[in-house]
Amino acid sequence: MKTRILQVSVVILLLALWQVLPQLEVINPHFLPPLSEVVKTIHALLAAKELQAHILISLKRISAGLLVALLVGAPLGLLMGWFREFEQVVDAPLQAGRQISALALFPVFILLFGIGEVSKAIIIFWASFWPILLNSIVGVKNIDPILIRSARSMDARGVKLLVNIIIPAAAPSMFTGIRLGASYAFMVLVAAEMVGANSGLGFLVLNSQETFRIPEMYAAIITLCLFGLLINHALLLLEQRATKWRQLRANG
């Protein structure tokens, strides 16, 4: 409880400073408007239904890239974590690819796929794929060997072992990877929407900055922050539901 109060107090203090410092012109209000002005801008954008449209477009792009990263990264991570020979075969090219930043590859994606939705989805996929893959591998490798032996002693093999033992035991680590992947996806979303886009929160940030509509720029940045926190919270709730057995075992 005390920690929560301190956390809320720090947030309130920062918001108060944001309001007061520009009003006192300690910070140039043209470059950092008071918080109240930004809040009014958010309300105006919501009333005009402009902000909702940008949020929906960004959500579609995030969902497409993150879903493909999950469908590819999680099964591949499970295979690499469980089959050592397979990991040795594919590890070198994957390690090489992991070193290449998604932002560095964005010009390549544009050359190959154009400036449309495909290149935006691919850069989000590339950024979010690696944490999902690596945490899936770690999750499998950290499974208690006693648990595996016990399952095999009860004739658990193949798909049965995978579904009933490996995936549930690796799930906490995999969810950590998904949450990290979502945060990385938000980082590159802004860059993706700054090139060849006419909608989305990243576009709104850049377009507002270029046209010097600074309150709108901060409104988009705050929305991105809240949007990311909301998705992270939703993933946390999903993780708690999917790994409820861990809490039951801890309480038991």
C-alpha positions in Angstrom: 0.0 0.0 0.0 2.8 2.4 0.9 4.6 1.7 -2.4 1.4 2.4 -4.3 0.9 5.7 -2.5 4.5 6.7 -3.4 4.0 5.7 -7.0 0.9 7.8 -7.3 2.6 10.7 -5.5 5.5 10.7 -8.0 3.1 10.7 -11.0 1.0 13.6 -9.5 4.2 15.5 -8.8 5.4 15.1 -12.4 2.0 16.2 -13.8 2.0 19.2 -11.5 5.4 20.2 -12.7 4.2 19.9 -16.2 1.4 22.2 -15.5 3.3 24.8 -13.4 6.7 25.1 -15.2 5.3 26.2 -18.6 2.9 28.6 -16.9 5.7 30.2 -15.0 7.7 30.2 -18.3 10.5 28.3 -16.6 10.1 26.1 -19.7 9.1 27.7 -23.0 5.3 27.1 -23.2 5.5 27.1 -27.0 7.6 24.0 -26.9 5.9 22.4 -23.8 2.4 23.6 -23.3 0.8 23.3 -19.9 -0.8 20.0 -19.2 -4.3 21.5 -19.0 -3.9 22.7 -22.6 -2.9 19.3 -23.8 -5.9 17.7 -22.0 -8.2 20.2 -23.7 -6.6 19.2 -27.0 -7.2 15.5 -26.3 -10.8 16.3 -25.5 -11.2 18.2 -28.7 -9.7 15.4 -30.8 -12.0 12.9 -29.1 -15.0 15.1 -29.7 -14.1 15.3 -33.4 -13.6 11.5 -33.4 -10.2 12.2 -35.0 -8.2 10.6 -32.2 -10.3 7.4 -32.2 -9.6 7.0 -35.9 -5.8 7.2 -35.4 -6.0 4.8 -32.5 -7.9 2.2 -34.5 -5.4 2.4 -37.4 -2.4 2.0 -35.0 -4.2 -0.9 -33.2 -4.7 -2.7 -36.5 -1.0 -2.3 -37.4 0.2 -3.4 -34.0 -2.1 -6.4 -33.9 -1.1 -7.6 -37.4 2.7 -7.5 -36.7 2.4 -8.8 -33.1 0.1 -11.7 -34.1 2.4 -12.9 -36.8 5.4 -12.6 -34.4 3.5 -14.7 -31.9 2.5 -17.3 -34.4 6.1 -17.7 -35.7 8.2 -16.9 -32.6 6.4 -19.0 -30.0 6.4 -22.3 -31.9 9.9 -21.8 -33.2 11.1 -21.0 -29.6 9.4 -24.1 -28.3 11.1 -26.2 -30.9 14.5 -24.6 -30.3 14.2 -25.0 -26.6 13.2 -28.7 -26.7 15.3 -30.0 -29.6 18.9 -29.2 -29.1 20.0 -30.3 -32.6 17.4 -28.1 -34.2 18.6 -25.2 -32.1 22.2 -25.7 -33.2 21.2 -25.7 -36.9 19.1 -22.5 -36.8 20.8 -20.6 -34.0 23.6 -18.9 -36.1 21.4 -17.2 -38.7 18.9 -16.2 -36.0 21.6 -14.7 -33.8 22.8 -12.8 -36.8 19.4 -11.5 -37.6 18.8 -10.5 -34.0 21.7 -8.1 -34.1 20.0 -6.1 -36.9 17.8 -3.3 -35.7 14.2 -3.1 -37.1 14.8 0.6 -37.8 17.9 -0.2 -39.8 15.9 -2.7 -41.9 13.0 -0.3 -42.5 14.5 1.1 -45.7 14.9 -2.4 -46.9 11.3 -3.3 -46.1 10.1 -0.2 -48.0 12.2 -1.1 -51.0 10.9 -4.7 -51.0 7.3 -4.1 -50.0 6.6 -0.5 -50.7 5.3 2.2 -48.3 2.0 0.6 -47.7 0.6 -1.5 -44.8 2.8 -4.6 -45.5 6.1 -2.9 -44.7 4.6 -1.4 -41.5 3.4 -4.8 -40.4 6.8 -6.4 -41.2 8.8 -3.9 -39.2 6.5 -4.4 -36.2 6.8 -8.1 -36.7 10.6 -7.9 -36.8 10.9 -5.9 -33.6 8.5 -8.0 -31.6 9.6 -11.4 -32.9 12.9 -11.6 -31.1 11.7 -11.2 -27.4 8.9 -13.7 -28.1 11.4 -16.2 -29.6 14.1 -15.8 -26.9 11.7 -16.0 -24.0 10.0 -19.1 -25.4 13.4 -20.8 -25.7 14.3 -19.8 -22.1 10.9 -20.9 -20.8 11.3 -24.4 -22.2 15.0 -24.8 -21.1 14.1 -23.7 -17.5 11.4 -26.4 -17.1 12.2 -28.5 -14.0 13.6 -31.9 -15.4 11.8 -33.7 -12.5 8.5 -32.5 -14.0 9.4 -33.9 -17.4 10.5 -37.2 -15.9 7.3 -37.5 -13.8 5.2 -36.8 -16.9 7.0 -39.4 -18.9 6.7 -41.9 -16.1 2.9 -41.5 -16.5 3.2 -42.2 -20.2 3.1 -38.6 -21.4 4.7 -38.4 -24.8 4.7 -36.3 -27.9 1.8 -33.9 -28.3 0.4 -34.9 -24.9 3.6 -33.9 -23.2 3.8 -30.7 -25.2 0.3 -29.5 -24.5 0.0 -30.6 -20.9 3.5 -30.0 -19.5 5.8 -28.0 -21.8 3.6 -25.2 -22.9 2.0 -24.5 -19.4 5.4 -24.6 -17.7 7.0 -22.3 -20.3 3.9 -20.0 -20.4 5.2 -17.4 -17.8 8.4 -16.8 -19.7 6.5 -16.7 -23.0 4.1 -14.1 -21.7 7.1 -12.0 -20.6 8.3 -12.2 -24.2 4.9 -11.2 -25.6 4.8 -8.1 -23.3 8.3 -7.2 -24.3 7.4 -7.7 -27.9 4.4 -5.4 -27.5 6.5 -2.7 -26.0 9.1 -3.0 -28.9 6.2 -2.9 -31.3 5.1 0.5 -30.0 8.6 1.8 -30.3 8.8 1.0 -34.0 5.2 1.9 -34.7 5.9 5.6 -34.5 8.8 5.2 -37.0 6.7 3.1 -39.3 3.9 5.6 -39.3 6.2 8.5 -40.0 7.0 7.1 -43.5 4.3 6.9 -46.1 1.3 7.1 -43.7 -1.5 9.6 -43.5 -3.1 8.1 -40.3 -2.1 6.6 -37.0 -0.7 7.9 -33.8 2.8 8.0 -35.1 1.6 10.0 -38.1 -0.2 12.4 -35.8 3.0 13.0 -33.8 5.1 13.8 -36.8 2.4 15.8 -38.7 1.6 17.9 -35.6 5.3 18.6 -35.1 5.8 19.6 -38.8 2.8 22.0 -38.7 3.8 23.2 -35.2 0.5 22.1 -33.6 2.5 21.3 -30.4 -0.5 20.5 -28.1 -1.7 17.9 -30.7 1.8 16.4 -30.7 1.8 16.0 -27.0 -1.8 14.7 -27.1 -0.7 12.0 -29.5 2.3 11.1 -27.3 0.2 10.8 -24.2 -2.3 8.6 -26.1 0.5 6.4 -27.2 1.7 6.1 -23.6 -1.8 5.2 -22.3 -2.4 2.9 -25.2 0.8 1.0 -24.4 0.0 0.8 -20.7 -3.5 -0.5 -21.5 -2.2 -3.3 -23.7 0.4 -4.2 -21.2 -2.2 -4.4 -18.5 -4.4 -6.5 -20.7 -1.5 -8.9 -21.4 -0.8 -9.1 -17.6 -4.4 -10.1 -16.9 -4.3 -12.7 -19.7 -1.1 -14.1 -18.2 -2.6 -14.3 -14.8 -5.6 -16.3 -16.2 -3.4 -18.5 -18.3 -1.0 -19.3 -15.4 -3.5 -19.5 -12.6 -2.2 -23.0 -11.8 1.1 -21.4 -10.5 -0.8 -19.3 -8.0 -2.8 -22.3 -6.9 0.4 -24.3 -6.5 2.0 -21.5 -4.5 -1.0 -21.2 -2.2 -1.2 -24.9 -1.8 
